[in-house]
Amino acid sequence: MDAAPTVEQALQSAIAQGVARLEAQLLLLHVLGRKLDERAWLLAHDEEPLSIPTRQDWQEALARRLSGEPLPYITGRAAFYGLELQVDGRVLCPRADTETLVDWALALLPPAARVIDLGTGSGAIALALKQQRPDVHIEARDISADALDVAQANARRLGLEIAFSQGAWLEGVTEPFDAIVSNPPYIADADPHLAALVHEPLQALTSGADGLNDLRAIIEQAPTCLRPGGWLLLEHGYDQAAAVRQQLQAKGFVDAQSRQDLAGIERCSGGRWNAWKT
């Protein structure tokens, strides 16, 4: 019988097959039933052999990752803005790029502001805002009942009070907000990048021939739900900033501008509603 691979040998095997070392470490921690922040444990136990059941679980998990399945779906957990969220195939995996939107919103929100997060998915944006600003009233909205189940479970587990509602963007919403934030679908229907995203829900990714259908819909609906001077902040694709700013200006938003993510890409655009201009 072959000798049982050690912790380090398992990691090196995964890396040799193309898995990034950090992802291999997180995957192995998950299989071992340890917390994802215990990477130091792997170093301290690098010569420890894997048991037969662990080896089987490791091979299954590694095969899923090598097939392109996102790591958070395998571990069931994703880090976002210092929070650990539970995720699965019903929602998109939270991405670090979206933290740019949270940073921007936090810089703008007045005390006791009212905010609505459209297309909340796992609840990442809403929960990050509430964790950072407990004084803010936040509503999280999604058309998907499955997504709302995930977001509500995250809110309960984290002990963060969020108001949830189901619906398409702002349809049926009447109360005014100080800010509207959203990371809507923004990938074009025929975008070749979709081939690498087959494990994630398609309805949360694509938005028409140019990827702007949902962004246009939100911009169109937003003025009736914003207080004078309120902000609409939107995440979008790497090449859509100019188009989104143009849409905001055409609708009557002022101070239309964009924010770059850590890679220097204009990832979010927004504007302030000038109720006196219409």
Secondary structure, DSSP 4 states (H G I P E B T S, - for coil): -PPPPBHHHHHHHHHHTT--HHHHHHHHHHHTT--TT-HHHHHHTTTPBPPHHHHHHHHHHHHHHHTT--HHHHHSEEEETTEEEE--TTSPPP-GGGHHHHHHHHHHPPTT-EEEEES-TTTHHHHHHHHH-TTSEEEEEES-HHHHHHHHHHHHHHT---EEEESSTTTT--S-EEEEEE----B-TT-GGGGGGTTS-GGGTB-SSSS-HHHHHHHHHGGGGEEEEEEEEEE--TT-HHHHHHHHHHHTEEEEEEEE-TTS-EEEEEEEE-TT--
